[in-house]
């Protein structure tokens, strides 16, 4: 083979390698684009499963344990290889010869997740500290149903008690909640009608700290609900601003309404009562059976007002939004149970807000006390 022919063949092989390299880079970029959503989905699923698992643990009076996803990284490896070979003859009458060229590429990604236990004095304090009233009002102001927010996070408002005994391990006797549930429904009706506002009071006294407050007015269609709310809270007719006090004083406040909120652990305990354990676990005494005064078994769905329902099955469910295996059974939230999924999402937000940082959020609206 002539030298010029060999050179042309070599040049063609090198050109093949050069042309292929951009394709390799493109494939590497595709690997990143495909990997990111899957990592995100896996991390979200792990967080949801952990939250559900701890709700089930609390129902069985087992100790909860939390891990925080600290770092999620992926090491990507890309390699490209090329081969060039051939044979030629020096005799003029011999065949022209041959040359072979090849190129290959490999891609790999190795994800690494680092989990850190949430423990220590600082975390326990945040777990046990009452959720600030300002945070409760800010959640309601941000678009959440006020009935869902206060049903989960408020233990008592004024004279109305919201299943206070459910903020700990399952009680033996049924809690008090009926009047509070009607109050929450009326507030939701006012919210939907645009007759309810959440915010903080303007400083009536120089140097005084603003207080979280609600203000509502009577509008057509919700006059009955507004009247019931006013009657429950002991307010006069007409519009007004009602400051909400979160201190633990026993004396009735001169102005405003006293509110006692749950801790993050209290909210977790409350929703743990939505777990439906298998009957054989109930018979074995693994969970507490709550009873009414007449001895009848109390249905916790009455107190939770449909906030959440955690079901169980001996077989792995196929229609679950999130599921965990515990004590030989699968516990899960159904994918089409939108009420349970909404409450689960709210609980996730509260957990991130309360457990992740001690900085409280507050409503953005300022309500003048003189209006």
N, C-alpha and C positions, 0 to 999 in steps of 0.2 A: 504494500500500500504506500502510496506517496505520502510524504510528510505533510503536505498541505491538506490532504484528505483527513489525516488523523487529527490535525489541528482543528479542522472544521467540526469534526465529530465531538472533540473535547469541548469546544466552545458551545456546541448545542447542549451538551450535558450540563455544563455550568449554567447556561441560560435557564434550563429546566429547574435547577435548584433555586436560582434567583427569583424566578416567577412564582415558585411554590411558597417561598417564605412569607409573602403577604397573606396568603391563604392560611398559613399556620397561625399567624398573629390574629387573623380574623376568627379562627376557631377558638383560640385562647380567650378572646373577648366574649365569644358566645358562651364559653364555659362559665365565665364570671356572671354573665347575665342570667344564665339558667340556674346558677348556684345560689345567688342572693335571695330570690323568693323562697327557695326551699329551706334555707337557713332561717329566714324570718318566720316561716310557717312552723318549723320545728321548735323554735324558741318560744313562740306564742303558745303552742300546744303544751309544751312542758310547764309553762307558768300556769295555764288553766288546769292541767292535771294536778299540779301541786295544790292549788287552792281547793279543788274539789276533794282531793284526798284528805286534806286537813279538816274540812267540814265533816266528812265521814268519821274521821278519828274522834272528833269532839262528840259526835252522837254516841260513840261507844265509850266515852270518857277515857280515850287514849290520848297520850301527850302529842300535841301538834309539833311539827318541826318544819322550818322554812329554810330554803336555800335561795340565794340570789345569783342570777346569772351575771357574773362580773365581766368576763371577756369571752368573746366569740371570734375566733380568727380562723383563716383558711390559708394554708400554704399551697401555692400552685407551682407545679413543675411542668415545664415545656421543653422538649428536646427534639431536634431535627437532625437527621443523618442522611448522607448522600453517598452513593457508591459509583465508581467509574472503572470499567475494565474492558479488555478486548484483546484481539490477536491480529497480527499482520504478517504477510510473507514478503521476503526480499526478492523472490524470483519474479520476473516480469510476467511469466505465463501463469503464475499462481493466482488463486482467487483473490479478490480485492481485500479480504479480511473482514473482521467484525469488531464491533464495540458495543458494550452494554452499559447502561446508566440506570440508576434507581434512586429514589428518594423516599424517606419515611419520617413520620412525626408521631410523637406520643404526648398526651396531656394527662395530668393527674392533679387532684386537689385533695388535701388532707385537712378536714376541719378539726379545730380544737376548742372545746368549751371548758371554761373554768367556773365552777360554782363555789360560792362562799356562804357558809352558814350564817343566818341572821340570828345572832345571840348576843349576850352581854347586857349590861345594865341599861345602856342607852336604848337598845331595841325593846327590852322589856318595859321600860317606861313609856315608850311610844305605843306599845301594844295595850297597856293598861290605862293610859291617859284618856279622859273624856274627849271626844271629837269636838273641836270648837264650834260654837253656834254659828260663827261667821262662815265656817266651811260648809255647814249644813245649808245655810241660806244661799251661799254662792253656787252650790250644786243645783238648788232649785231654780235659781236665776239663770243658770246656763242652759236651761231647756229640759232638765229632768222633771218628771212628774213630782210635784210636791208631796203627793200622797205616798209615792214609792220612797222618796228620800226620808221623810219623817217617820214612816213606818219602820224603816230599817235602822235609822240613826238616832231617833228620839225615844227616850225611855219614859219621859213624863213631861207634859206641858200644862202649866197651871194645875187644875185639879184632875186632869185626865191622865190615867196611867196606861202605858202601852206595853203590856206583858213584861213588866220589870223583872219578874223572876226568871224569864227566859234568857237573860243576859249572862247566865252561868250554866252549869250542868243541868240537864233536864230535871225539872222539879217534879215532885210526886203529885201535887195538886194543880189544877188548872189556873192559869193566870187571869188577871183582869185586863180587858182590852176593848170591850164592846163600845163604850162611849168614844174612845179615842178613834176607833175605826170609822165611825160616822163623821167625826170631826175632820178626819183626813179626806174623806170623800167630798165633804163640803168645800174644803180648801182647794181641792182639785177642780171642782166645778167653777169656783171663782177664778182660778188660774186660766182655765180654758176660755172663760168669757173675757179675759183681759182686765179683770177687776181686782187683781192681786199683784202687789209689787213687793220685792225683796230688796233690802239695802241696809244702810247704816244711818243712824241719826246724825243730823248736823249738831255741832257742839253748842249746846245751850249755855254752857258755862265755859269761860276761857280756861284752857288747860285741861278740860275734861276729855276723856277718851270717848270717841263715838261708839254707839252700841248697835248691834244688829237689830233690825226692826222689820216689821211687815206693815203694809198699808193696803187697805182694800176699800172699795166703794160699791154701792148697790147699783147694779145695772139690770136692765130688763132681762128676764129669764133666769136670774139667779138671786132674786130678792129673798126667797125662802131660805136658800143656803146661807146668804149673808146674815139673815136674821138669826139663824141657828148658831152661827159662829159668834155673833155678838152676844147672844144670850149665854153661850157657854163660857165666854171669856169675861162676861160682865161689863160690856162696853155700852156706851150710849149710842143712839142713832146718829147717822151722818158719817162722813169720811173722817179718818184719823190715822195716826201713826202709832203703832204699838211696839215699844222697845221690848227686846227679849233679853232677859238676864240669865246668865249661865253660872252664876256663883252658887255655892252650896248652902247659902244662908237659910235658916228655918223660918225666919219671920217673913210675912207677906210683904212684897215690895210696895212702896208708895206709888210708883209709876212703872208701868210695864208688866211683863209676865215672866214668871220664872220657868226656865227650861232646863231639864236634866237630860243630857245626851248620853248615848252609850259610848263605851270605849271600842276600839277596833276589835278586841277580843270579845266584847259583848255582842257586837254585830255578827261575828263569826259564830258564836254560840247560838244566837237567835236563828240564823239560817241553817244551823246543823239540825234543828228540829224538823226541817223539811225532808230529812233522810227517811225513806221508808225501808226499814230493815226487814229481812226475811222473817217469816213467822217462827221458824225454828230458833232464830236468835232471840226473839222475844220470849219464847217459852223457856229458853235456857238462861234467861236473866241477864243477857249480855247488854241490854239497853233498859232504861227506866221507862216504865209505863205510867203515863200521867192520867189521873182520874179526876172526874168532876166530884162535886160534893155528894151526889147520890150514888157514887161508886162506878158510874159508867166510864168507859174509856174515852179520854179526851182526844179529839182529832186536831192535831196541830195546824192543819190547813185552815181551820176556823180563825185562829189567831194570826196566822201569816197572811191571810186574805189573798192567797194566790201569788204571793211574792216569788216563791220558788218551790219546785217539786223535784226532789232527787229520788229517782226510782232505782230498783235493784233487780237483777236477773241472774240466774245461775249460768246462763250462756251469754257470750259476748254479744251485745246489741249491735244491730247494723244501722240503726237510725239515730245514733247518738251525736250530739254536738261535742261533748267531752265525756270521757269515761275512764274509770280507774278500777282496778281489781283489788279487792280487800277482803280478807277473811273468807276466801273461797267464793265470793260473789262479785258481780260487776255492778258498780254504782254509776249512774249516768244521768245527764240531762238530755231530753229528746231535742232533736234539731228543729222540730216544728213547734216547740214550746217557747214561744217568743217572750212571754212574761218572765219565765225563769231565766232565759238568756239575757233579758234586759237587766234583771236584778243582779245576775252574775257579773255583767259588765260594770254595773255601778259599784259592786263590792270590789272589783279589781281596781277601779279608780280610787276608791277610798283607801284600799290597802297601799297602793303606790304613794298616795298623798300622805298617809299617816305613818307608815312604816319606813318609807324612804327618806323622809325629811321632817323636821320639826317645825318648819315654816308653814303657818296657816294661811290659806287663801281667804279673801273677804269679798263680799259683794261690791260691785262698782257703783251702784246707785246711792246717792245721798238723799235721805228723806227728811224734810224739815219738820220738826216737832210741832210747829205752830199751825200747820195746815188744817 
